[in-house]
Amino acid sequence: MKSHLAGQHDYPQFLADWSKILTQHGAVVDGSLHAPTASELEHTDVLVMYKGDAGFMTDTEQDALTAFIERGGGLISLHDSLCGPDPAYFASLVGGAKKHGEVNYTLDADVPYTIVDKANPIMRGMTDLTIVDEAFFNMTWAQSPAIHPLATATIAGTKSAGTHKGEVVPQIWTYEHTLPGGQPARAFVWMQGHIYANYANPQIEDMLLRGMAWAGHRQVDELVDYKPPVKPH
């Protein structure tokens, strides 16, 4: 459901738009506005999360997600889907998380990206652009292994940022890890998406498609370069 102002956190629109975008790029897509069940995840390669506060899970939902990642399932976390009551747990899945209820965001403000790994194929075509969105700070970070930052942003001097103004914080990253007894798994995180229109930025769309392919252990450009088969006459 919608939880913010018009044009913000538009989860139903994301589900509709990105189901179509991914299908057009050759992916087999299923999606919902509820947490995925174990049976839904059984044949899933990559789980894309945009719904805010995804860290709030029942034991059953958490068990299903953990089993998915133990199988090597890929995880995409967009905006504040990495927010919840136990940031240490969620950081163990995606590399970084923030605690629900803490002031750890800038609200609407400039987010000036500095691409810190220009050679990474996920960031091909991305420039040091500035978007108006929401950046996060005061994060709980996984340490062993740590994240691999792809882009950072300087925290804007908004009222909510307070003394965090000027801090340089990763906003786009990859995370490779293996849960105990599991298979190697990958996560890709883009911390923006507060302003829904930013998904339509061509640089960001291609970046997300590459991150999704990478998280699924596929060739990074597989979705971006997909060409539908030619229909016979």
PABA-138400 format. One line per 5 residues: number of its first residue (from 1); their letters; for each residue x, y, z of N, C-alpha, C. Coordinates in pm, 1 decimal. Example, Ala and Ser with C-alpha at 12.3 -4.5 7.8 and 13.67 -1.06 7.14 Angstrom:
BEGIN
1) AS) 1319.0 -569.0 780.0 1230.0 -450.0 780.0 1320.0 -330.0 780.0 | 1285.0 -225.0 708.0 1367.0 -106.0 714.0 1290.0 3.0 787.0
***
This chain:
BEGIN
1) MKSHL) 85.2 -119.1 0.0 0.0 0.0 0.0 88.3 123.4 0.0 | 30.5 237.8 -36.3 104.6 363.0 -30.6 121.5 404.8 114.1 | 243.5 455.8 146.8 269.3 496.6 284.1 322.3 638.7 293.0 | 343.0 705.7 179.0 398.8 839.1 177.1 316.4 928.3 85.3 | 370.3 1046.9 56.3 300.9 1142.2 -28.4 299.0 1093.4 -172.3
6) AGQHD) 218.4 1159.8 -253.0 211.0 1124.8 -395.8 349.7 1132.1 -457.1 | 383.3 1030.8 -535.8 512.8 1026.7 -601.3 624.1 969.7 -517.1 | 591.8 925.4 -395.3 692.0 869.9 -305.7 652.6 726.8 -266.3 | 755.2 639.8 -256.7 733.5 503.7 -205.9 612.6 437.3 -272.9 | 605.3 444.7 -402.4 486.4 393.9 -470.3 506.0 245.7 -502.8
11) YPQFL) 483.0 161.9 -401.9 507.2 18.9 -415.7 416.9 -46.3 -521.2 | 287.2 -17.2 -524.5 204.4 -78.3 -629.5 249.5 -39.5 -770.2 | 290.4 87.2 -788.3 335.4 129.8 -921.1 466.7 62.2 -958.0 | 554.5 47.2 -859.5 680.5 -24.0 -885.4 653.3 -167.5 -929.4 | 562.9 -234.0 -859.0 530.4 -372.4 -894.1 478.6 -380.7 -1037.1
16) ADWSK) 390.3 -287.9 -1073.5 335.3 -288.7 -1208.6 441.2 -254.9 -1312.6 | 517.1 -147.8 -1288.7 614.3 -101.6 -1388.0 728.9 -200.5 -1405.7 | 784.6 -246.4 -1294.3 904.4 -329.2 -1304.9 872.1 -473.6 -1340.3 | 751.8 -518.2 -1314.8 712.4 -648.5 -1368.5 715.5 -643.2 -1520.8 | 668.3 -531.1 -1576.0 668.8 -513.7 -1722.3 810.6 -495.1 -1775.1
21) ILTQH) 890.5 -410.2 -1709.3 1027.0 -383.6 -1754.8 1109.0 -511.9 -1755.6 | 1101.9 -587.7 -1647.7 1182.2 -709.9 -1639.3 1135.7 -814.4 -1740.3 | 1004.9 -823.6 -1759.5 954.1 -917.4 -1859.8 1003.8 -879.3 -1998.0 | 1002.4 -750.2 -2028.6 1050.0 -702.9 -2158.3 1199.8 -728.0 -2177.7 | 1270.8 -744.8 -2064.8 1414.4 -770.8 -2072.3 1446.0 -918.6 -2052.7
26) GAVVD) 1347.1 -1002.8 -2071.5 1371.4 -1146.2 -2076.5 1361.6 -1220.7 -1946.1 | 1323.0 -1153.8 -1837.9 1312.3 -1221.5 -1709.4 1174.2 -1284.7 -1693.5 | 1169.4 -1390.9 -1616.2 1041.8 -1450.9 -1576.1 1006.6 -1390.8 -1440.5 | 893.5 -1322.4 -1432.3 864.6 -1235.4 -1319.1 738.8 -1279.5 -1245.8 | 747.8 -1277.9 -1114.7 631.2 -1289.6 -1027.9 650.0 -1186.1 -918.3
31) GSLHA) 542.3 -1133.2 -866.0 555.8 -1031.9 -762.6 428.5 -1017.0 -683.6 | 440.3 -952.5 -568.8 323.9 -935.7 -483.1 351.2 -822.7 -384.8 | 250.8 -787.9 -308.6 264.8 -688.5 -202.4 272.0 -755.3 -65.9 | 294.2 -886.9 -64.6 315.3 -956.8 62.1 454.9 -1018.8 62.2 | 502.1 -1054.7 180.1 632.5 -1119.9 189.6 627.5 -1253.9 117.0
36) PTASE) 732.8 -1289.0 43.9 729.8 -1413.6 -31.6 728.0 -1536.2 59.6 | 655.4 -1635.8 18.1 649.9 -1761.2 93.0 764.7 -1851.8 49.6 | 787.4 -1956.5 127.1 892.9 -2051.8 92.8 867.5 -2114.1 -43.1 | 742.9 -2146.6 -73.4 712.1 -2208.7 -202.1 733.5 -2110.2 -317.3 | 703.5 -1981.4 -295.3 725.7 -1881.3 -399.3 874.7 -1860.7 -425.6
41) LEHTD) 956.7 -1876.7 -322.5 1100.3 -1856.9 -337.1 1172.1 -1980.4 -389.6 | 1102.8 -2092.7 -391.5 1167.9 -2219.5 -424.2 1232.6 -2217.5 -562.3 | 1168.9 -2152.9 -657.4 1222.1 -2149.4 -793.2 1261.5 -2007.6 -835.2 | 1300.1 -1927.2 -737.2 1336.3 -1788.0 -761.4 1487.9 -1772.0 -759.3 | 1540.9 -1696.2 -854.9 1684.4 -1667.2 -858.2 1718.7 -1539.4 -782.1
46) VLVMY) 1632.9 -1436.6 -798.0 1660.2 -1305.4 -738.6 1531.8 -1250.6 -678.4 | 1540.7 -1203.3 -556.2 1427.9 -1139.1 -488.9 1453.4 -989.4 -484.2 | 1360.0 -911.0 -542.0 1371.1 -765.4 -544.4 1275.1 -708.2 -440.9 | 1329.5 -632.0 -346.4 1249.0 -574.4 -238.6 1249.6 -422.2 -247.8 | 1130.1 -365.6 -253.7 1115.4 -220.0 -249.7 1027.5 -178.2 -132.6
51) KGDAG) 941.9 -264.6 -86.6 852.0 -231.3 24.5 932.3 -189.3 146.9 | 899.7 -72.1 201.9 971.4 -20.7 316.7 959.2 -109.8 439.3 | 1061.6 -103.3 523.7 1063.6 -175.7 651.2 1049.5 -325.9 631.5 | 1117.7 -378.8 529.5 1110.5 -522.5 502.2 1173.1 -604.5 613.7 | 1251.6 -538.9 700.9 1312.2 -610.5 812.2 1212.9 -661.1 915.0
56) FMTDT) 1089.7 -611.1 908.4 985.8 -661.5 998.5 927.5 -788.8 937.0 | 970.8 -903.0 986.7 927.9 -1031.1 933.3 882.0 -1122.2 1045.9 | 787.7 -1207.4 1015.0 751.6 -1313.5 1109.0 862.4 -1418.4 1106.3 | 861.6 -1508.2 1203.2 961.5 -1615.5 1205.0 952.9 -1698.7 1077.5 | 832.2 -1724.2 1031.4 814.3 -1803.8 909.7 871.6 -1732.5 788.9
61) EQDAL) 846.1 -1601.4 777.8 898.6 -1523.5 665.9 1051.2 -1517.4 671.5 | 1105.3 -1501.4 791.6 1250.8 -1495.1 805.9 1314.1 -1629.3 770.2 | 1252.1 -1737.5 811.2 1305.1 -1870.8 778.3 1306.0 -1892.3 627.0 | 1200.3 -1847.9 560.4 1192.4 -1864.5 415.1 1301.3 -1783.9 346.1 | 1324.0 -1661.1 391.2 1426.7 -1576.6 331.2 1565.4 -1633.7 356.2
66) TAFIE) 1589.5 -1679.1 478.5 1719.9 -1736.6 510.6 1747.9 -1859.4 425.3 | 1648.4 -1945.7 409.4 1666.4 -2066.0 327.2 1694.8 -2028.9 182.0 | 1628.6 -1925.5 133.4 1650.2 -1878.0 -4.0 1795.4 -1833.9 -22.4 | 1848.0 -1758.4 72.5 1985.0 -1709.4 62.1 2084.9 -1822.8 83.0 | 2053.5 -1917.6 168.8 2140.4 -2033.9 186.1 2156.1 -2111.5 55.2
71) RGGGL) 2052.6 -2107.6 -29.6 2060.4 -2173.3 -160.3 2137.7 -2089.5 -261.9 | 2183.2 -1972.1 -220.5 2255.5 -1883.8 -310.4 2167.5 -1783.1 -379.2 | 2045.3 -1763.6 -330.2 1953.2 -1668.2 -390.2 2004.3 -1525.3 -382.6 | 1977.7 -1449.0 -487.9 2020.2 -1309.6 -492.3 1916.8 -1217.2 -430.5 | 1963.4 -1109.7 -367.3 1874.6 -1017.6 -297.3 1901.3 -875.8 -346.5
76) ISLHD) 1795.0 -805.5 -383.6 1802.9 -664.8 -423.4 1725.1 -584.3 -320.0 | 1792.6 -490.2 -254.6 1726.8 -405.2 -155.8 1724.6 -262.2 -207.6 | 1604.2 -207.2 -220.6 1584.7 -72.4 -272.2 1529.1 17.5 -162.6 | 1586.2 134.9 -151.9 1546.9 236.2 -54.9 1537.1 178.4 86.7 | 1428.4 204.2 159.1 1428.6 164.7 300.3 1369.1 26.3 324.0
81) SLCGP) 1379.6 -60.6 222.9 1347.9 -199.9 250.4 1447.6 -258.4 349.7 | 1564.5 -191.5 367.0 1663.1 -240.6 462.3 1643.0 -184.0 602.9 | 1525.2 -129.4 627.9 1492.3 -76.7 760.2 1412.6 -180.3 838.8 | 1442.2 -193.8 967.2 1368.6 -289.3 1049.3 1413.9 -285.6 1193.9 | 1364.9 -379.0 1275.1 1394.5 -376.6 1417.6 1530.4 -434.4 1453.9
86) DPAYF) 1592.0 -511.7 1362.0 1718.0 -580.7 1391.3 1815.5 -556.9 1276.9 | 1878.1 -437.5 1273.9 1963.9 -405.8 1160.2 2084.9 -497.7 1147.7 | 2133.9 -552.9 1258.0 2248.4 -643.9 1249.2 2212.0 -768.5 1169.0 | 2090.3 -819.9 1191.2 2047.0 -937.2 1115.4 2034.3 -902.6 967.8 | 1966.7 -792.2 936.3 1944.5 -760.0 794.9 2074.8 -723.5 726.0
91) ASLVG) 2168.2 -660.1 800.0 2299.0 -629.8 742.7 2374.1 -757.6 707.0 | 2346.6 -866.3 779.0 2412.8 -993.0 747.2 2364.0 -1050.1 615.2 | 2251.9 -998.1 563.3 2196.2 -1044.8 436.7 2230.3 -953.4 320.4 | 2234.0 -820.9 344.6 2255.2 -726.2 234.7 2375.2 -633.6 257.5 | 2444.9 -648.7 368.7 2565.9 -571.9 391.8 2549.5 -449.1 478.3
96) GAKKH) 2431.4 -390.3 480.4 2406.5 -272.4 562.2 2258.1 -257.1 586.6 | 2221.8 -199.4 700.7 2081.1 -181.7 733.8 2068.3 -67.1 832.9 | 1944.0 -20.7 848.4 1920.2 87.6 943.4 1805.8 50.4 1036.1 | 1812.2 103.0 1156.7 1715.1 66.9 1258.8 1590.4 152.1 1247.9 | 1475.9 86.5 1246.0 1348.4 157.2 1241.2 1332.1 243.4 1366.3
101) GEVNY) 1284.7 365.0 1346.5 1258.4 454.6 1458.7 1369.0 553.7 1485.1 | 1487.1 530.3 1430.5 1596.0 625.4 1445.2 1589.0 729.7 1334.3 | 1635.4 849.5 1365.9 1645.1 953.2 1262.0 1776.7 928.8 1188.2 | 1765.6 869.3 1070.5 1885.7 829.2 996.3 1866.7 856.5 847.1 | 1801.8 968.7 814.7 1765.2 999.0 676.2 1765.4 1150.1 656.3
106) TLDAD) 1777.8 1191.0 529.2 1782.0 1333.8 498.0 1646.3 1388.9 455.3 | 1550.0 1304.0 424.5 1425.8 1345.0 358.4 1460.1 1401.5 220.5 | 1370.7 1480.1 161.5 1392.0 1527.9 24.2 1512.7 1621.8 20.0 | 1613.0 1582.1 -54.9 1735.6 1662.3 -61.3 1819.7 1613.6 -177.8 | 1921.1 1691.8 -213.4 2014.9 1648.6 -315.0 2092.9 1527.2 -266.2
111) VPYTI) 2106.0 1429.4 -355.0 2191.3 1312.9 -329.5 2296.4 1313.3 -440.9 | 2415.9 1367.3 -411.9 2520.4 1377.8 -516.0 2607.3 1252.3 -517.1 | 2592.2 1171.1 -621.2 2668.6 1047.5 -628.5 2813.6 1073.4 -669.6 | 2902.9 1005.4 -602.3 3040.4 990.5 -648.1 3061.2 843.0 -675.9 | 3084.6 808.2 -802.9 3105.9 669.1 -838.8 3246.4 630.2 -791.8
116) VDKAN) 3256.0 539.9 -697.0 3385.9 504.8 -639.0 3445.0 379.2 -701.4 | 3367.2 308.1 -780.9 3419.9 194.0 -856.1 3371.5 205.6 -999.9 | 3437.4 293.4 -1074.2 3396.4 319.3 -1212.4 3419.6 198.9 -1302.6 | 3506.8 107.8 -1261.4 3537.5 -8.8 -1344.2 3436.3 -121.1 -1325.8 | 3352.5 -111.4 -1224.2 3256.5 -218.6 -1200.0 3152.7 -220.4 -1311.4
121) PIMRG) 3127.7 -336.0 -1372.4 3034.8 -339.4 -1487.0 2892.2 -299.2 -1450.6 | 2853.3 -313.1 -1324.9 2718.8 -270.1 -1284.7 2702.7 -120.2 -1306.7 | 2812.0 -45.4 -1291.4 2806.2 100.7 -1297.5 2836.4 154.5 -1437.0 | 2843.4 67.3 -1536.4 2869.5 113.2 -1672.9 2763.0 214.3 -1715.5 | 2807.1 331.1 -1759.4 2714.3 435.1 -1802.3 2668.2 527.6 -1691.1
126) MTDLT) 2698.6 493.0 -1565.8 2660.2 580.4 -1454.2 2762.0 692.5 -1440.1 | 2713.4 814.0 -1421.0 2799.7 929.3 -1399.4 2776.8 982.8 -1258.3 | 2861.0 1079.2 -1220.7 2846.9 1140.9 -1088.6 2728.8 1238.1 -1088.8 | 2609.2 1184.4 -1112.0 2491.3 1269.4 -1119.0 2438.2 1299.5 -978.9 | 2355.1 1401.4 -970.9 2285.9 1437.5 -847.6 2136.5 1422.7 -870.4
131) IVDEA) 2070.0 1348.8 -781.5 1925.3 1336.9 -787.1 1866.1 1392.4 -658.3 | 1740.8 1432.7 -663.1 1669.0 1473.0 -542.4 1597.1 1349.9 -490.3 | 1631.2 1309.1 -369.2 1576.3 1186.8 -313.0 1601.1 1189.6 -162.8 | 1627.5 1075.8 -106.0 1653.1 1064.0 37.2 1775.6 975.6 55.1 | 1872.1 1023.6 132.3 1991.9 945.3 161.0 1988.6 900.5 306.8
136) FFNMT) 2053.9 789.5 333.3 2056.3 733.6 469.0 2197.4 739.7 527.6 | 2204.0 750.6 657.8 2329.7 748.6 732.3 2304.8 669.9 860.8 | 2399.8 672.9 952.7 2383.8 603.7 1081.6 2346.8 457.3 1059.3 | 2424.5 392.2 973.8 2395.8 256.5 931.9 2463.8 153.1 1022.0 | 2407.9 33.4 1024.1 2475.7 -83.5 1080.3 2535.7 -159.9 963.2
141) WAQSP) 2667.9 -177.3 965.1 2737.0 -238.6 852.1 2786.1 -378.1 887.3 | 2773.7 -468.4 792.1 2837.3 -599.0 806.4 2989.1 -578.6 802.8 | 3061.2 -659.8 879.1 3205.9 -642.4 887.5 3285.4 -755.7 824.9 | 3232.9 -874.5 828.4 3309.4 -989.0 780.3 3218.3 -1085.0 704.9 | 3204.1 -1067.7 572.1 3273.9 -968.9 488.8 3206.9 -832.4 495.3
146) AIHPL) 3276.2 -733.1 441.9 3222.0 -597.7 434.0 3161.5 -575.2 296.0 | 3086.1 -466.4 283.4 3027.8 -431.1 154.6 3135.8 -386.6 57.3 | 3101.0 -385.2 -70.7 3187.4 -326.1 -173.7 3113.7 -203.0 -226.9 | 3152.4 -81.8 -183.5 3081.7 39.0 -228.6 3100.4 62.8 -377.6 | 2990.0 100.5 -443.3 2994.0 140.1 -584.0 2978.8 290.9 -598.5
151) ATATI) 2900.1 352.8 -510.2 2882.8 498.4 -513.0 2854.5 547.5 -371.9 | 2908.9 663.3 -340.5 2883.8 728.5 -212.9 2811.2 860.6 -237.5 | 2761.3 919.8 -130.3 2700.6 1053.3 -138.9 2734.3 1129.9 -11.4 | 2750.7 1259.6 -27.1 2770.1 1346.9 88.4 2634.0 1383.8 144.4 | 2615.4 1363.7 273.7 2485.8 1386.2 337.2 2453.5 1535.9 338.4
156) AGTKS) 2336.8 1568.8 283.9 2293.4 1708.7 276.1 2260.5 1763.8 415.1 | 2266.1 1893.3 426.5 2243.5 1957.4 555.9 2096.9 1982.9 584.8 | 2015.6 1880.3 584.0 1874.6 1896.6 617.8 1857.2 1897.4 769.8 | 1740.4 1937.7 813.3 1713.4 1941.7 956.5 1729.3 1803.7 1019.5 | 1681.7 1700.1 949.0 1689.7 1565.3 1004.3 1832.6 1512.5 1006.9
161) AGTHK) 1918.2 1563.8 917.7 2056.3 1515.1 914.4 2135.8 1562.9 1034.6 | 2105.9 1682.3 1083.2 2173.8 1732.8 1201.9 2325.1 1732.7 1186.3 | 2393.3 1672.5 1283.9 2539.8 1672.4 1284.4 2599.4 1576.2 1181.6 | 2514.4 1501.7 1114.1 2564.6 1410.4 1010.4 2588.2 1481.6 877.7 | 2553.5 1610.9 871.5 2577.9 1689.1 750.8 2723.6 1676.1 709.0
166) GEVVP) 2744.2 1648.4 579.5 2880.0 1641.1 527.0 2943.9 1504.1 534.4 | 2881.6 1409.9 605.0 2936.0 1274.4 607.5 2926.9 1211.8 468.2 | 3024.3 1131.3 434.4 3024.3 1058.2 307.7 2985.2 913.7 337.3 | 2872.2 871.4 279.7 2813.6 741.8 315.0 2785.7 661.7 187.8 | 2822.3 533.2 183.3 2784.8 451.2 67.8 2633.1 450.9 48.9
171) QIWTY) 2589.7 465.4 -77.9 2447.9 461.8 -110.3 2416.0 351.6 -212.0 | 2517.0 303.3 -283.1 2502.0 192.8 -377.7 2616.8 96.9 -350.9 | 2584.0 -31.9 -333.1 2691.2 -126.7 -306.0 2651.4 -268.8 -344.6 | 2753.0 -354.3 -349.6 2731.7 -497.7 -362.8 2779.9 -565.1 -235.6 | 2727.4 -686.0 -214.9 2764.6 -761.9 -95.4 2766.2 -909.6 -132.1
176) EHTLP) 2880.6 -972.4 -114.5 2895.2 -1114.8 -141.4 2927.4 -1186.2 -11.2 | 2852.1 -1290.6 17.6 2869.4 -1359.8 145.0 2816.1 -1501.2 132.7 | 2842.4 -1580.4 234.8 2792.7 -1717.2 240.6 2740.2 -1742.4 380.3 | 2612.2 -1773.4 392.9 2557.0 -1808.7 522.9 2612.9 -1944.4 565.8 | 2622.9 -1969.3 697.0 2678.0 -2096.7 744.4 2609.5 -2216.3 679.5
181) GGQPA) 2689.5 -2300.8 615.8 2635.7 -2419.8 551.3 2569.3 -2394.8 417.4 | 2572.3 -2270.5 370.9 2501.3 -2235.6 249.2 2592.5 -2219.5 129.4 | 2532.5 -2173.3 19.4 2603.4 -2145.5 -104.0 2638.5 -1996.4 -111.5 | 2742.0 -1958.5 -186.9 2774.9 -1816.6 -202.3 2654.4 -1738.3 -255.0 | 2625.3 -1624.8 -191.5 2508.9 -1543.3 -227.0 2552.3 -1399.2 -251.0
186) RAFVW) 2469.3 -1328.8 -326.1 2499.6 -1190.5 -360.9 2380.8 -1099.8 -330.2 | 2412.3 -977.6 -289.2 2309.2 -875.3 -269.1 2355.9 -746.2 -336.1 | 2258.9 -672.1 -388.6 2284.9 -541.4 -449.0 2189.0 -442.0 -384.8 | 2241.7 -325.8 -345.4 2161.0 -227.2 -273.2 2169.5 -91.1 -341.4 | 2053.2 -32.3 -367.0 2040.6 107.8 -407.5 1954.5 174.2 -301.2
191) MQGHI) 2010.7 269.1 -228.3 1939.4 324.3 -113.0 1842.8 436.2 -148.8 | 1832.4 470.9 -276.2 1735.6 573.1 -313.7 1607.1 507.2 -366.0 | 1518.5 587.5 -424.1 1387.0 539.1 -464.9 1274.7 599.2 -382.9 | 1310.5 691.6 -292.7 1208.2 764.2 -216.2 1117.6 840.8 -312.2 | 1178.5 909.3 -409.6 1103.9 976.3 -515.5 1089.8 875.1 -629.6
196) YANYA) 967.9 830.8 -653.6 949.5 719.3 -746.1 997.1 751.9 -887.0 | 986.2 878.6 -928.0 1024.9 916.6 -1064.2 1171.4 886.9 -1093.4 | 1255.5 875.1 -989.9 1397.2 848.0 -1014.2 1420.5 710.4 -1075.5 | 1324.1 619.4 -1062.2 1338.9 488.9 -1127.0 1340.4 502.1 -1279.2 | 1282.9 608.8 -1331.0 1274.7 627.4 -1475.9 1401.5 687.6 -1534.6
201) NPQIE) 1495.9 727.8 -1449.9 1622.2 779.8 -1500.1 1693.9 666.8 -1574.9 | 1728.1 685.2 -1703.3 1786.3 575.7 -1781.2 1913.9 518.0 -1719.9 | 1998.5 603.6 -1660.7 2119.3 553.7 -1597.3 2084.8 461.2 -1480.8 | 1986.2 502.1 -1402.3 1949.0 422.9 -1285.1 1880.7 293.8 -1327.0 | 1793.5 300.8 -1428.0 1725.9 179.1 -1473.5 1827.2 74.7 -1519.4
206) DMLLR) 1923.8 115.1 -1600.9 2023.9 19.6 -1648.5 2108.8 -32.8 -1533.2 | 2143.1 54.4 -1439.2 2219.9 10.3 -1323.0 2144.6 -96.7 -1245.1 | 2015.4 -75.0 -1223.3 1935.7 -171.5 -1149.2 1926.0 -304.2 -1224.1 | 1906.5 -298.1 -1355.5 1899.8 -421.3 -1434.0 2030.6 -498.4 -1424.4 | 2142.0 -427.7 -1428.1 2271.3 -495.1 -1416.5 2290.5 -551.7 -1275.8
211) GMAWA) 2248.2 -476.9 -1174.6 2260.1 -527.2 -1038.3 2176.7 -651.8 -1016.1 | 2059.4 -655.7 -1076.1 1972.7 -772.2 -1062.3 2034.2 -894.5 -1129.9 | 2088.9 -875.5 -1250.2 2153.1 -986.9 -1319.7 2273.7 -1036.5 -1241.0 | 2354.0 -943.5 -1192.2 2472.5 -981.0 -1113.9 2433.8 -1059.6 -989.2 | 2330.3 -1012.7 -917.8 2288.3 -1080.5 -794.6 2241.6 -1222.3 -823.1
216) GHRQV) 2191.5 -1246.0 -942.9 2146.8 -1379.1 -981.6 2255.8 -1464.9 -1041.7 | 2382.9 -1421.6 -1026.5 2497.4 -1496.6 -1080.1 2487.5 -1512.7 -1231.8 | 2431.3 -1412.5 -1297.6 2421.1 -1413.6 -1443.0 2518.4 -1310.7 -1500.2 | 2535.2 -1314.3 -1631.1 2617.7 -1215.2 -1697.2 2556.8 -1076.7 -1672.4 | 2639.8 -980.4 -1633.6 2589.7 -853.2 -1582.7 2499.0 -781.6 -1682.4
221) DELVD) 2529.6 -790.4 -1810.9 2452.1 -718.4 -1911.8 2339.1 -802.1 -1971.2 | 2311.1 -917.0 -1911.8 2212.9 -1007.6 -1972.3 2075.5 -943.0 -1987.6 | 2030.6 -871.4 -1886.4 1898.7 -806.8 -1894.3 1903.8 -681.3 -1980.7 | 2008.1 -600.9 -1964.1 2018.9 -475.9 -2040.1 2025.3 -503.9 -2189.9 | 2099.6 -606.4 -2227.9 2123.2 -633.4 -2370.4 2021.7 -729.9 -2431.1
226) YKPPV) 1923.0 -769.8 -2355.7 1828.6 -870.1 -2405.4 1757.1 -821.7 -2530.7 | 1750.3 -908.6 -2628.5 1672.5 -882.2 -2750.2 1567.6 -991.7 -2764.2 | 1440.1 -956.1 -2773.1 1336.7 -1058.7 -2785.8 1355.2 -1137.9 -2914.5 | 1320.6 -1264.8 -2912.0 1335.1 -1345.0 -3033.9 1245.7 -1290.7 -3145.1 | 1296.6 -1302.8 -3266.2 1221.3 -1255.1 -3382.4 1109.5 -1354.5 -3410.6
231) KPH) 988.0 -1301.7 -3418.9 874.5 -1387.4 -3445.6 871.7 -1427.8 -3593.6 | 848.1 -1554.3 -3620.1 843.1 -1595.3 -3761.2 723.8 -1531.8 -3832.5 | 739.8 -1502.7 -3957.3 630.2 -1442.4 -4035.0 522.6 -1545.9 -4063.8
***
